[in-house]
């Protein structure tokens, strides 16, 4: 009898984990896009990418991860913020206030984790400090509808890359304090321009990311924007060969990590197209084939953080220091990291449930900012028992 009850309980737990990953409360396409963004960032970190990206040359396609993976990550942050603050219809009153305060707490935790990852000495630009600031900037916008958010994203995408050139030219960045500040705020992913991606993602969530019409619109409009941005950028999709001669020439670029106007248009469109395509793919039987990728996308913070921590440990043991990027890439770590991440995230999702860092961040946010219902329960639980 006891053995039968134990087996039933294990089956029940497994069913609960399966439901958490595959039930209607999760958006499979968003998880798939997040999984692609995480592994794309792995590739950008761990692979030697020597060729410039060119649609007509398959040998260069791996360069698609350079810059675009992190922009996809930022756009998906906006989608996630939109989902947790009500989806198509923004939350009202107390519910929205609670969601906003929790987003603020999450931002603080992400920033702190980002600083800790920077201190490992792993030679990458850690995105989490920028991610945290983008969360904070998005909070006041969570009450807006898609009809306001999407035009606002377009306006930011046009105006901010031009202002970004002037911001990047400020003398402070040439000082030691400026270098430390740059790392602390994730200036490699400047929030001043990248807020456009978050606002676009938030707008997509408000438009209804589950709707077929919205998914088709994302794929079509995103592909068109990518074509326009990259076509206008031409051969400067690689790092600029010389110093730009004017503010406009500095802004008019599609080079990865330039935050130029054409990169914002092209890579922002690329991000929308990937999210739309991921949503459409997950309407078919392919949703089960990509389950390991969805598992990674269900715990992106854990996967991203684990990559950098394991990198630091291996580099310290094998190379004697964590900052040797050339030496670490020469170890060819990409495929072992990817396969281990896919296997471990899938096993964790199916056997245990939510990613450990996702659970911890959510738990802390809920403890610091309880909802009205949770507060009432806490009061009830603390009252004298008779």
N, C-alpha and C positions, 0 to 999 in steps of 0.2 A: 504493500500500500504506500509506504513512504517513498520507495523507489519510483512508483508510478506518479506520485505527486511531484517529486523532484523533476522527472522528465517533462511533466506538463508545465511546470514553472519555467524550465529552460526553453521549451518551445514557445511559451508565451513571451519570454524576454526577447527571443530571436524575432518573433513576429512584430514586437514593438519596435525593435531596431530597424527591421525591414520597412515598416510603416513610416518611421521617421525619415528614412532616406528616399522612399518611393511614394509616400502618401500624397494626398492632394494639398497638404499644407506646404510642401516644398515645390519649387518651380524648377523642374529638371533642366530646362534649357539654360536658366541662369547659372545653375551649378555647373553645367557643362562648360559654359563660357568662362566661368571663374577657374575651372580646372585647366582649361587651355591657357588662360592668362598666367597662372602659376607656373606651369611647365614652360611656357614661353619665357618667363623671367629666369627659370633655371637655365634655359638655352643661352640667353643673353649673358648670364653670369659665367657659365662653365665651358662654352664652346669657343673655339677660334673662328671668328666670322671675318674672313678676309676679303670677301667679294661684296660689291655694292648691290643692293636689291634691284632686280630687273624682272618685271613680269614676263618678258619674252625669253628669259634664260633660266631654266629649271635649276641649274647648278647654283644659282644665287638665292633661291627661295628661302633658305634658312635665315637669311638676313632680315626676313619679315619680322622676326622677333625683336629686332633692335629698335627700342623706343616704343613700338606699337603694343607690346605686351603690357608695359606699365600704364599706357594710356587706356588700354582695355580694362585694366585693373581699376583705374580711377573712375571710368564710366560706370563700371559695375558697382562701385561704391555708391554712386548716386542712385542706381536702381535699388540697391539694398536699403538705402535710407528711405526711399519712397515706399518700399514694401512695408517696412516696420512702422511707418507713420501713416498707414491707412490704405496704400495701394491707389486705386482710382479716386477714392474719396478721402481727403485728409481727415485724420482723427479730429475730434472736437474737444474743446475745453480741457478738462482734467486729464483725459487720456493723452492728448497731444502734449500737454505740459510734462507729463511723466515721461513720454517717449523722448522729448527734447532733452530733459535733464539726463536721462540715461545715455543718450548720444554724447552728451558732454562728458560724462564719466568715461565712456568707452574711448573718447578722443584722448583723454588724459592718460589712460592705461596704454593706448597704442603708442603715444609719444614716449612714455617711460620705457616701454619694451623696445622701441626703436633706438633710444639712446643706449640701452644695454647692448643691443646688437652692434651698434657702431663701436662700442668699447671692446668688442672681441677682436677688432683689428682686421676683420675680413675685408678685402679690398673691393667692395661694391658700394654703390650709393644706396643706402637703406631708405626705402620708400615710406616707412611707417611714420616718421615725423611729419612729412608732408601730408600723408593720409589723415593724420590726426587733425591738422589745421584745416584741411578740406572738410572734415566732419563738422568742425565748429562753424565754418563759414556757411555750410549748408543748413544749419539749424534754423535761422530766421526765414529760410525759403520754403520750409516744409508745409506751410499753410497755403501755398500757391497751387494753382491748377496748371494743367498741361498747356493751356492756351496762353499762359503768361510765361511759364518756364522755358518752353522751347524757343520762342523768340528771344528771350533773355539769353539763353545759351548761344544763339546765333550772334547776337550783338557782342557778347563777351569774346566769342571766337574771333571776331573781326577787329575789335578795338584793342584787346589786351596784348596780343603779340607785338603791336607797335609800341605800346607803353613798356613792354617787357625789355625791349632793347635799351631803353633809357635806364630802367631799373638795374639791368645787368652791368651797365657802365658806371654805376655809383662807385666812388673810390673805396668805400668800406670793404668791398669784396677782395681788394688787394692786400688787406692787412691780416695779421694773424687772428685778431679777434673776429674779423669778417669771415675767415675760413672756418672758425669754430661755429659761428652763427649759421653759416651756410649748411653745415652738417646738422645742426640742431633743428633747423626748420625745413630740412629736405629741399634746399634751393635747387638741386639738380632737377627736381620736379616742381617748379615754382608755382605755388598756390595761386599767385596773382593771375596766371594764365590758365592753369589746370582746373580752376573752378568751373570753367566752361564745360569740361567733360562731365564733372559731377552734376552740374545743373541739367545737362542733356540727359544723363541717366535718370535723374529725378523726374524730369519731364516725361520720359518714356514710361516710368512706373505710374505716373499720374494718368497717362493716356490709356494705360491698361496693357501691360506687357504680356498678359496671357491671351489677349485677343489676336485672332489670326490676321485681321486687317492691320494691326499695329506691327506685328511681326513681319508681314510682307512690306510694309512701309519702311521699317528699319533696314531690311535687306536691300530694297531698291534705292531709297534715298542715301543710305550709307555707302553703297557701291558707287553711286553717282558722285558723291562728295569725295570719295577716295580717288576716283578717276580724275576729277578736276584738280584736286590738290597735287597728286603725284605727276600728272601730265604737265601742269603749269610749272612744277618744280624742276622737271627735266632731269638733267644729270647731277643736280645739286642734292639729290637724295642721299649722297654720301656726305661726309664731313666737308665743310667748305675748304677749298684749297688755299684761299688767301683771305686776308682781312677785308670785310665789306667796306665799300667806299662811302656809304651813306646809311642813314637810319633806315631808309626804305629798302635798300638792298640787304641789310641785315635782317629785316623783318620778313622779306620776301624769300623764304627758303622752306624746303620740306625736309631738310637734314634731320636725322634722328636726334632727339634731345635738344633741339635748337629752340623749341617753343615758338618757331616762326609761324607766320600766318598760314603758309601752305602745309606745314606739318600739322597744325591744329585742324585745318579743314580735312586734309587727307587721312591722317591717322584717327581723328575723331570719327570721320565717316567709316573708316575701316572697323573701328570698335563697334559702331552701331550695326554694321553689316554682320559682324561675327556674332553679336548677340541675337540678331534676327535669325540668322542661319541656324544657330544652336537651338533656338526655340522651335523652329520648323522641323529640324532633324528629330527632336525629342517628341514630336507628334507621331512618329513612326516606330517600327519595331527596333530601329537603331538605338532607341533610348536604353535598351537592355545591353547592347553591345558596348556602349560607352559608360556603363555603370562605374568602372574604376575611375574614369575621368571625373564623373559626377561626384564620386566619393571625395576626391581631392578638392573639388570645388565646394563641397559642403564643409570643409575645414581648411580654408586657404591660409588663415593666420598660423595654424599649427604647421602646415606644410612649408610655408615660407620661412618661418622661424627655425624649424628643425633643419632645413637645408643649410642655413648659415651657421647654426651651432655645430652640426656634424662637420661641416667644412672646416670650422675653426679647430675642432678636435683632431681631425685627420691631418690638417696642415701642420699643426703644432707637433704631432707625433712623427710625421714622415719628413717634413721639410724643416722643422725646427722653429718656424715662425708662421704666423697666420697671414702675413701681408704679401706673400710671394704669389702673385696672380699667375705669372708665367709658369712657375713650377707646378702649381696646382692644376692648371688647365692641361699641362703636359701629362698629368696622371690619367687623363681621359675619364673624368668622373661623371660625365653627363648621364650616360645610360645606366650605370649602377644607381645613381641618385634617382633617376626617373622611375626605374623599375621598383626600387625599394619604396618610393613614395606611393606609387600606385597600389602595390600589394599591402603595405601597412595601413594606408588610409582606408582601403576597401575592407580589410579585416577589422579595423577599429570601428568603422561605421556599422558593420553588420553584427559584430559581436558585443561591442560596448556602447556605441551610440555617438553622441556629439563629440566633436574634436575637443581635446583637453583644454587648449587655450580659448577656444570659442566658449566652452562651458564656464571657464574661470572668469573671463571678461563679463559674460552675461550675469553670472552669479554675483560678482562684485557690484555691477551696475544695479541689480535688483536689490541688493542689501542696502546700498547707499540711497537709492531712490525707489522705495516701495510704491506700488500703486495704491490707490485709495482702498481697494478691496483687500490687498495684502496688509495694509496698515490696520484695517478693521480686524482681520484675522489675528494679527499680532497682539492687538489690544485684548481680543477675546482669549487668546492663548495665555496671556500674562495675568488675567484676572484670577482672583482667589477661587479655588475649587472647593465645592462643598459636598 
